Amino acid sequence: MSYAYHTANNLPIGSGVTEAACKTVVKQRMCISGSRWKDEGASCVLTLRAMKLTTGRWQQFWSYVMRHGCTLF
């Protein structure tokens, strides 16, 4: 890993950002008291949660759906 490049470009060089994201996106949602998840349901919920928490992605998703229609159902 090119630490000098990453530091110069204000990119993270440690795992703290990734670990914090996992805690925020995954752990808080999946470990709600009394909840149980199957793989497919957890995957769908986490995908939506990640889109909602990432700046611009929620609107990008809906713009795509409005242009191309929904083929999920």
C-alpha positions as CSV (number, residue, x, y, z in Angstrom):
1,M,0.0,0.0,0.0
2,S,1.3,3.4,-0.9
3,Y,0.9,5.2,2.4
4,A,2.4,8.5,1.1
5,Y,-0.1,8.6,-1.8
6,H,-3.0,7.9,0.5
7,T,-2.0,10.4,3.1
8,A,-1.3,13.1,0.5
9,N,-4.8,12.5,-0.9
10,N,-6.6,12.4,2.5
11,L,-7.5,8.8,2.0
12,P,-7.8,6.5,5.0
13,I,-4.8,4.2,5.7
14,G,-6.2,2.3,8.7
15,S,-9.1,0.0,9.2
16,G,-10.9,2.3,11.6
17,V,-13.2,3.8,9.0
18,T,-14.2,0.4,7.7
19,E,-14.8,-1.0,11.2
20,A,-16.9,2.1,12.1
21,A,-19.0,1.7,8.9
22,C,-19.6,-2.0,9.7
23,K,-20.7,-1.1,13.2
24,T,-23.0,1.7,11.9
25,V,-24.5,-0.1,8.8
26,V,-24.5,-3.7,9.9
27,K,-24.4,-4.2,13.6
28,Q,-26.9,-1.6,14.6
29,R,-29.5,-2.9,12.2
30,M,-28.9,-6.7,12.4
31,C,-28.7,-6.8,16.2
32,I,-31.9,-5.1,17.1
33,S,-33.5,-6.9,20.1
34,G,-35.7,-9.8,19.1
35,S,-34.8,-9.7,15.4
36,R,-33.8,-12.8,13.4
37,W,-32.6,-12.7,9.8
38,K,-32.4,-15.1,6.9
39,D,-29.5,-14.4,4.5
40,E,-31.8,-13.0,1.7
41,G,-33.7,-10.7,4.0
42,A,-30.5,-9.4,5.7
43,S,-28.9,-8.8,2.3
44,C,-31.8,-6.7,1.1
45,V,-32.1,-4.7,4.2
46,L,-28.4,-4.0,4.4
47,T,-28.3,-3.0,0.7
48,L,-31.1,-0.5,1.2
49,R,-29.5,0.8,4.4
50,A,-26.1,1.3,2.7
51,M,-27.8,3.2,-0.1
52,K,-29.7,5.4,2.3
53,L,-26.6,6.2,4.4
54,T,-24.3,7.0,1.4
55,T,-24.6,10.5,0.1
56,G,-26.4,10.6,-3.3
57,R,-26.9,6.9,-3.7
58,W,-30.6,6.9,-2.6
59,Q,-31.5,9.5,-5.2
60,Q,-29.3,7.7,-7.8
61,F,-31.1,4.4,-7.1
62,W,-34.6,6.0,-7.6
63,S,-33.5,7.9,-10.7
64,Y,-32.4,4.6,-12.2
65,V,-35.7,2.9,-11.2
66,M,-37.7,5.8,-12.8
67,R,-35.7,5.6,-16.0
68,H,-35.6,1.8,-16.4
69,G,-38.6,0.6,-14.4
70,C,-38.6,-2.0,-11.6
71,T,-37.7,-5.6,-12.7
72,L,-37.4,-7.0,-9.2
73,F,-41.0,-8.3,-8.9
